[in-house]
Amino acid sequence: MVVEKKNPSYNFFYWGPLLLKIKLQPEDLKACAKLCSKKSSLVDDELAGVIKHEHYISSHKYYKIINPYLNSFQHGYEQWYGKSLTRPTTMVRAWVNFMVSGEWNPPHIHKDCDFSSVLFVKIPEALKEEHKKFKGTGGGPGALSFAYGESRSHSISQINFLPEEGDFFIFPANLTHFVSPFMSNEERISLSANFRLD
């Protein structure tokens, strides 16, 4: 008689920071797109990006649009960390990035805040085609990348995304992130914002 052994029970643990991706509804994405203007004041030298056109937007107006999505963030926070996010989030700064060929964001973190975010408003078709042709091992042209900890065997230390329009990422401000350059002769638009837990 053959005795079939049962698999022993086990637990596995999510490790590292919370990285949340939410898809905005089309009407909310359109409302966010209306906030994007090169006529508003340029962001000062505090930003890491090698991007000519980074302009402030109204934090109040942007927060009003994305506030409902922060409920998903609070739920994700509770699931990830096993505790409630009891303090309200306040948006402390928001800006738009008009990124063109050859521009990029080097690896960096955000200071003087608790969480950061980026929303992709416009992704050119030419960039999507350029990314499809990429044969390298990195994230590829226009990729958004997050890095955590050291690179080791049997572990994940970096995650890469080719964002789509409406993708909204929110993550701890001290999580290293960067954006790869692209060569397509078109403009990609994204909105960034920092949050503080009051």
N, C-alpha and C positions, 0 to 999 in steps of 0.2 A: 504494500500500500504506500502510495506516494503522498506525503504530507505537504500541502502547498503552504509556503511561508508567506505571511502577510508582511507588507511593507511597514516598517516602523513609522510612527508618526514623527513629524518634524515641523519646525518653524523656520521661516527665513525672514530676514529683516531688511527693510528698505534702509538705505544708508546714504547720508549726505543731505544736501539742502533740497528744499521744495522748489521745483520748477514746474510751473503751471502754464498750460496753453489753452486758450479759450477762443472760440470763433464768434466774432461779432455778427449780429444780424445786418443784412444789407442796408436797412434804413439808418442804423446807427453808424455804420461805416461811412455812409454819405454825409451824415451830420459831422463826423470827425474830419472828413475831407474838406469841408467848408472852413474849418479852422486853420488850414494850411495856407500860409501866405509868405511871400518873400518881402512884403512891405513892412512887416513887423520888425522890431529891433533884433539885431544879430545877438546870438548868445556870446558871452564873453569867453576868455581864454581858459576857463575851467574845464571844458570838455576835451576828451581825449581824441576825438575824431579828426581825421585829415579830410575835412569836408568844408567846402567854402560856404555853403548856405545852410546854416543851422540857426533857426529863428525861434524866439519865444512865441508861445501861444497862450491863450487865456486858460489858466489852470482851472478857474471856476467853471467855464463852459465845458471844458474837456471832462472834468470830474463829473459833471451833471450827466453827461452821456454815458460814461462807463461805470458809473456807480452801481447799477444793477448787476454788472458782471463781477463786482467785488464780493458779492454774496457767494459766488462759486469759489472765489479765492478763500474766503473764510471757511467754507466747508472743506476744501482741499487741505487747508492748514490744519484743521481738526483731525482729519483722517491721517495726515502725514506725521504730525508731531504727537498725536494722542492727547491733545489738550485744546481748549477753546481759545480763540483769539478774542480776548475780552476788551482790548483797547481799540477804539475806533481808528481808522486810517485817515490821514489827512494828506492830500496832495500838496507837496511843497514847491514843485517846479515842473513845468512841461515845456517841450520844445519840438519843433518839426525839423527833420533832416531831409534835405533834397540832395540825394546822393547820385553822382554821375560817374562816368567812366574814369577808372584810376583812383577814385577816392576809397577810403576804407576807415575802419575803426580798429586800432591796435588792441591787444588784450588789456583790459582795465576793469576797475570796480567803481562804484559810486559811493561817495563819502557823505556824511552828515544826513543820512536817511536810513531807513530800515529795509525798504523794498524798492525795487525799480521795475520798470515795465517798458515794453516796446510794442507798438501796434503797426502793422504793415498796411498802408493805405493804398499804395499803387506799386504793382510789380510788372514791369514791361515784358511783353511777349518775347522780345529779343533776348532778354536776360534768361528767360526760361529755356530758350533754344540753346543759348551758350552753355548753360549748366548741363543740359542733356549730352553735350559733346565732350564734357570734361572727363578725362581718363585718370586723374591723379588719385592720391589716397586721402587727401584732406576733404574739407567740406565742399570745396569747389567755388566757382565764381558766385559772389553775392550771398554766400552762406552765412547764417547766424550760428555762432558756436559758443558753447558753454564748457568751461573746464573746471574740474574740481579735483584736488589732490594730485598725487603723483601717478605717472603712468606705470602700471604694473600688470603682470600676467594675470589673467582671470579676474580682471576688474574693469569697470567702465570709468574712465577719467574725463572723457570728452563726448559731448553730444552735438551733432550738427543738424541744422535744418535749412532747407531752401524754403523760405516762408512763402505763404500764399496771401493774397489780399484778404484782410479781415482777421488774420492770425494775431492774437494778443497774448504776449508772454509776460508773466509776472514772476519775480524771483528775488531772493535776498540780494540786497545792494552790494554785499561783499562777495558775490559769486562772480568769478572772472568770466568775462564774455568778450567777444570780438566779432567783427564783420569783415569778410573777405572782399577784396576789390573785384570788379568785373570790367570787361572791356566794351560791352555793348554801348552804342552811342545813344542811350536813352536815360531817363531819370527815374529813380526809385524814391518813393516818398514813405517815410515812417514817422510815427510820433513816439516820443520818449517821455516818461514821467517818473518822478521819484515820490515815494510815500514815506511818511513817518507815523509810527504808532504813538498816539498821544496818551 
